[in-house]
Amino acid sequence: MTTYPELIKHTALNDDRYIVMTAENRAVVKELPPLLGARFIDTGITEQTMIGMAAGLALRGRVPICHALAPFLIYRAYEFVRTDVGIAHLPVKLSAWIAGFLSDGNGPTHQAIEDVALMRTIPGMTVFCPSDNADMVAMLPEIWASPHPAYVRLNVRPDAYGKHTPFKTGVAEVISEGTDVTILTYGMLLEETLKAMQILKDKGLSVGLLNMRSLKPVDEQAILKVAATSKLLVSIEDHFLTGGLYSIIAEVLLKNRTTANVLPLSLNERWFKPGLLSEVLKYEGFTGEQIAERILANLA
């Protein structure tokens, strides 16, 4: 299976437009400096500088892929992302590490759980959240080749779902179709959601599941279809309630003058309690068993 380091190395070595950049977050690209020479740039812990430089390079025909920890890439450098990249609509690719629950052991200053909300408000910015390594490496060639700026929640976790369909920007991955419940999720929580789906199916429910790996643009038709065919929609995300998938679903329904019964499972007005990832999921109620229990309680 192709890994992220292999993919980015292959891409950069075969197209000299690509510049690999990092704000001292080079763990997954550590092999590249001697291979790329001047096309590998580490600015140090200076995310604003990295984005400003990336914008300048993009103006000169380059495609910068910028690596940083998600909370610093989107909070510390937000003005630069919005102004230098967003207003100019430059093809800068933001590769964000430890977003959502993947920042498990860190407190609020290091938790990127409003990143989707912030990034999707920038006109022209695209937003993607792969569910695992296989999903990510299948998505990135199209994302990197696009002329649009992009924010990607990088995810190198082992394959959670071994049957991913080919990726297309703006199209949800339909894993299952159901009429009682349809679950919509993205990112690393797909793994727990798959467990929840099986528990619910074992109880005789008809359960659908959508992997919303492209959040902007989003698959409006997929949302409208499940809203019309399922008794309950459930949005599951390691993000604040405001501005994430639940908000996206609400916007799509209102825009199209329709409605649905929607249960949001997210973080409502609080940061999560840090710990090991397994501990975080259990404490916050996002294990497969807990997700299934919360859905069954809503159906009762």
Secondary structure, DSSP 8 states (H G I E B T S, - for coil): ---HHHHHHHHHHH-TTEEEEESS--GGGTTHHHHHGGGEEE--S-HHHHHHHHHHHHHTT-EEEEEEEHHIIIIITHHHIIIIIIITT---EEEEESBGGGGTT--GGG-B-SHHHHHHTSTT-EEE--SSHHHHHHHHHHHHHSSS-EEEE------S-TT-----TT--EEEE--SSEEEEE-GGGHHHHHHHHHHHHHTT--EEEEE--EEES--HHHHHHHHHH-SEEEEEEEEESTTSHHHHHHHHHHHTT----EEEEEE-SS----S-HHHHHHHHT-SHHHHHHHHHHHH-
